[in-house]
C-alpha cells in the first residue's frame, strides 16, 4: 500500500531555524553540539526540543566537560553539513557520526553505539523483500554523505540506489513508492517505523553489516577526543548508558544488540 502525501505531510516537522534552532535559551559560556533532527528515538526535534539517545549522550558528555544544561546549544546537522559546521566553529562536536563515514575529515571518538545495517520496507513488501539479495531491480533510498550507498552498490550491484538529503526525504520516497526500501542502521530504521509507520513499515531483520556511531570533533583535536572517550566510558560504567538505552527501547521498541553493546569507546 502506498501513501499519497506531500513531504510536509509525510515528514516530521523540522526546526524552524534550521541549523540555528536550539533548545531553550542558553546562559553564559556555551557549548554547541551538532545533532540529528530526523531520527525518532535517536535524534529528533519534537515539541520545540531535541530528544533521543544521541541527545542523552551529548548532554552527558557536555555536563562532564563542565557545562550545565542551560549552557548546551543543540544545532541540527546533516551528513552533508556536519563537517563544514565543525570546521567553521558552528559546533564543537557532532554526535551520531557513523565511524565508517569519517575518513580523514574529522577526528573520531567512540563508538558509543553499534547498530546493524538493515532495510526498512513497506509492510506489503515484507514477503518479497527479505534481505539485500531481494533488492535486485528495486530501488533503495540512502542518505547522501554516508557510506551506506557505496556499501549497497558493492553488496547488491543490481539494486538501484537513490540518494536523498535526509531520512525525512527517504521516508517520503518510500511511502509514495519512489523507492522500495530505506537502508540505514537498524536503530534509525526502527525509530522511523515506530514513530511514523506503525502497521505500514517493517524492518526486514536480515542485517548485512554493522554501523558504529561515535562523536566527531575537528580534525586534530586529539585531546578533546581523548577526553570524550573517557567520558563515554564513564557513561557506560555508571549506568547512564543503560538508562538511555532503556528510554530508547521504551520510545521505539529498539534494543541494542547485547552482543555488540555497550561497545568499548576507548578501544
Buried (B, 14 or more C-beta within 10 A) or exposed (E): EEBEEEEEEBBBEBBEEEBEBBBEEBEEEBBBBBBBBBBBBBBBBEEEBBBBBBBBBBBBBBBBBEBEEEBBBBBBBBBEBBBEBBEEEBBBBBBBBBBBBBEEBBBBBBBBBBBBBBBBBBBEBBEEBBBBEBBEEBBBBBBBBBBBBEBBBEBBEEBBBBBBBBBBBBBBBBBBEBBBBBBBBBBBBBBBBBBBBEEBBBBBEBBBBBBBBBBBBBBEBEEBBEBBBBBBBBBBEEEBBBEBBEBBBEBBBBEBBEEBBBBEBEE
